[in-house]
């Protein structure tokens, strides 16, 4: 696998009313949604490779596993910054690290990572990442 520059990319999102749980802060499951939304944005804007390009070539990404360490709660109205970078590339996947911060204070709300596996959409099985994708991800 190539040496990665580990370029960090950021997306700004807003906590919405439907993100809030009965304890009046963001439900734990929403943090996953925030990272997925940020990656969708960053794949298009930063890597210049929207998800439609993957599907056009018969590829997709699935979450293999994820880890989240919560530090501070987010609440309704918070503007958040989601920062991600590719930490590792494997033959058929990538590990993407992330941080979610309150944008106004820059205090960390949570940190973690996702392991994504590339799949062949026809077979729904793991497949090796093509060289042209590795090159675009190595920024």
Sine and cosine of phi, psi and omega as CSV:
sin_phi,cos_phi,sin_psi,cos_psi,sin_omega,cos_omega
0.00,0.00,0.52,-0.85,-0.05,-1.00
-0.95,0.31,0.34,-0.94,0.12,-0.99
-0.96,0.27,0.77,-0.64,-0.04,-1.00
-0.99,-0.10,0.58,-0.81,0.10,-0.99
-0.98,0.21,-0.31,0.95,-0.02,-1.00
0.83,0.56,0.69,0.73,0.07,-1.00
-0.88,0.48,0.71,-0.70,0.00,-1.00
-0.99,-0.16,0.67,-0.74,0.00,-1.00
-0.82,-0.57,0.48,-0.88,-0.09,-1.00
-0.77,-0.64,0.57,-0.82,0.11,-0.99
-0.73,-0.68,0.58,-0.81,0.05,-1.00
-0.97,-0.25,0.77,-0.64,0.04,-1.00
-0.76,-0.65,0.24,-0.97,-0.01,-1.00
-0.87,-0.49,0.70,-0.71,0.11,-0.99
-0.94,0.33,0.78,-0.63,-0.06,-1.00
-0.96,-0.28,0.33,-0.95,0.00,-1.00
-0.84,0.55,-0.59,0.81,-0.02,-1.00
-0.98,0.22,-0.01,1.00,0.09,-1.00
-1.00,0.07,-0.24,0.97,-0.17,-0.99
-1.00,0.04,0.67,-0.74,0.03,-1.00
-0.98,-0.17,-0.11,-0.99,-0.07,-1.00
-0.92,0.38,-0.24,0.97,0.04,-1.00
-1.00,-0.03,0.12,0.99,0.06,-1.00
0.93,0.37,0.45,0.89,0.18,-0.98
-0.69,-0.72,0.10,-0.99,-0.07,-1.00
-0.90,0.43,0.74,-0.67,0.04,-1.00
-0.92,0.40,0.59,-0.81,-0.07,-1.00
-0.82,0.57,-0.58,0.82,-0.04,-1.00
-0.92,0.39,-0.41,0.91,-0.04,-1.00
-0.94,0.35,-0.43,0.90,0.01,-1.00
-0.89,0.46,-0.59,0.81,0.07,-1.00
-0.89,0.45,-0.70,0.71,0.04,-1.00
-0.86,0.51,-0.64,0.77,0.01,-1.00
-0.88,0.47,-0.69,0.72,0.00,-1.00
-0.92,0.39,-0.68,0.73,0.01,-1.00
-0.89,0.46,-0.65,0.76,0.04,-1.00
-0.90,0.43,-0.67,0.75,0.01,-1.00
-0.90,0.43,-0.69,0.72,0.01,-1.00
-0.89,0.45,-0.63,0.78,0.05,-1.00
-0.85,0.52,-0.73,0.69,0.04,-1.00
-0.89,0.45,-0.74,0.67,-0.10,-0.99
-0.94,0.34,-0.55,0.83,0.05,-1.00
-0.87,0.48,-0.63,0.78,0.01,-1.00
-0.97,0.22,-0.81,0.58,-0.15,-0.99
-0.97,0.24,-0.66,0.76,-0.14,-0.99
-0.99,-0.14,-0.70,0.72,0.00,-1.00
-1.00,0.04,-0.17,0.99,-0.05,-1.00
0.84,0.55,0.63,0.78,-0.05,-1.00
-0.58,-0.82,0.99,0.16,-0.02,-1.00
-0.90,0.43,0.35,-0.94,-0.03,-1.00
-0.85,0.53,-0.48,0.88,0.02,-1.00
-0.90,0.44,-0.47,0.88,0.05,-1.00
-0.93,0.37,-0.62,0.78,0.06,-1.00
-0.88,0.47,-0.77,0.64,-0.06,-1.00
-0.90,0.43,-0.56,0.83,0.05,-1.00
-0.86,0.50,-0.54,0.84,0.00,-1.00
-1.00,-0.07,0.08,1.00,0.07,-1.00
1.00,0.06,0.33,0.95,-0.01,-1.00
-0.90,-0.43,0.40,-0.92,0.11,-0.99
-0.53,-0.85,0.17,-0.99,0.04,-1.00
-0.86,-0.51,0.68,-0.73,0.12,-0.99
-0.82,-0.58,0.49,-0.87,0.04,-1.00
-0.98,0.18,0.85,-0.52,0.05,-1.00
-0.99,0.12,-0.74,0.68,0.08,-1.00
-0.28,-0.96,0.23,-0.97,0.00,-1.00
-0.54,-0.84,0.40,-0.91,0.05,-1.00
-0.69,-0.73,0.72,-0.70,0.04,-1.00
-0.72,-0.69,0.76,-0.65,0.13,-0.99
-0.92,-0.40,0.92,-0.40,-0.04,-1.00
-0.99,0.10,0.70,-0.71,-0.02,-1.00
-0.91,-0.42,-0.74,0.67,-0.03,-1.00
-0.62,-0.79,0.59,-0.81,0.01,-1.00
-0.96,0.27,0.45,-0.89,0.18,-0.98
-0.97,-0.25,0.53,-0.85,-0.03,-1.00
-0.77,-0.64,0.19,-0.98,-0.01,-1.00
-0.80,0.60,0.74,-0.68,0.03,-1.00
1.00,-0.04,-0.24,0.97,0.03,-1.00
-0.89,0.45,0.69,-0.72,0.20,-0.98
-1.00,-0.07,0.76,-0.65,-0.09,-1.00
-0.87,-0.49,0.49,-0.87,0.08,-1.00
-0.93,-0.36,0.82,-0.57,0.04,-1.00
-0.95,-0.32,0.90,-0.43,-0.02,-1.00
-0.94,-0.33,0.77,-0.63,0.00,-1.00
-0.72,-0.69,0.37,-0.93,0.18,-0.98
-0.36,-0.93,0.47,-0.88,0.06,-1.00
-0.98,0.18,0.89,-0.46,-0.03,-1.00
-1.00,0.02,-0.61,0.79,-0.03,-1.00
-0.54,-0.84,0.50,-0.87,0.17,-0.99
-0.87,-0.49,0.71,-0.71,0.13,-0.99
-0.92,-0.39,0.02,-1.00,-0.01,-1.00
-0.83,0.56,-0.66,0.75,-0.09,-1.00
-0.81,-0.58,0.33,0.95,-0.02,-1.00
-0.24,-0.97,0.06,-1.00,0.03,-1.00
-0.69,-0.72,0.50,-0.86,0.15,-0.99
-0.96,-0.29,0.85,-0.53,-0.01,-1.00
-0.92,-0.38,0.89,-0.46,0.08,-1.00
-1.00,0.07,0.47,-0.88,0.03,-1.00
-0.55,-0.83,0.37,-0.93,0.17,-0.98
-0.71,-0.70,0.62,-0.79,0.15,-0.99
-0.87,-0.49,0.82,-0.57,-0.05,-1.00
-0.85,-0.53,0.47,-0.88,0.23,-0.97
-0.95,0.31,0.84,-0.55,-0.15,-0.99
-0.91,0.42,-0.62,0.79,-0.07,-1.00
-0.94,0.33,-0.57,0.82,-0.04,-1.00
-0.98,-0.20,-0.29,0.96,-0.09,-1.00
0.88,0.47,0.35,0.94,0.07,-1.00
-0.99,0.10,0.66,-0.75,-0.06,-1.00
-0.96,0.28,0.79,-0.61,0.09,-1.00
-1.00,-0.02,-0.65,0.76,0.07,-1.00
-0.33,-0.94,0.31,-0.95,0.09,-1.00
-0.72,-0.70,0.31,-0.95,0.05,-1.00
0.16,-0.99,-0.31,-0.95,0.03,-1.00
-0.44,-0.90,0.34,-0.94,0.14,-0.99
-0.83,-0.56,0.65,-0.76,0.24,-0.97
-0.96,-0.26,0.88,-0.48,0.02,-1.00
-0.96,-0.28,0.60,-0.80,0.09,-1.00
-0.91,-0.41,0.71,-0.70,0.08,-1.00
-0.99,0.17,0.71,-0.71,0.04,-1.00
-0.84,-0.54,0.44,-0.90,0.17,-0.99
-1.00,0.10,0.86,-0.51,-0.08,-1.00
-0.91,0.42,-0.43,0.90,0.01,-1.00
-0.96,0.30,-0.62,0.78,-0.07,-1.00
-0.98,-0.21,-0.28,0.96,-0.09,-1.00
0.87,0.49,0.44,0.90,0.02,-1.00
-0.92,-0.40,0.41,-0.91,0.05,-1.00
-0.85,0.53,0.58,-0.82,0.02,-1.00
-0.61,-0.79,0.40,-0.92,0.03,-1.00
-0.92,0.40,0.59,-0.81,0.04,-1.00
-0.97,0.26,0.83,-0.56,0.01,-1.00
-0.90,0.44,0.45,-0.89,-0.04,-1.00
-0.84,0.54,-0.63,0.78,-0.04,-1.00
-0.91,0.42,-0.50,0.87,0.06,-1.00
-0.97,0.24,-0.66,0.75,0.04,-1.00
-0.85,0.53,-0.68,0.73,0.00,-1.00
-0.88,0.48,-0.67,0.75,-0.04,-1.00
-0.95,0.30,-0.49,0.87,0.02,-1.00
-0.99,0.14,-0.20,0.98,-0.09,-1.00
-1.00,0.00,0.61,0.79,0.01,-1.00
-1.00,-0.10,0.00,0.00,0.00,0.00
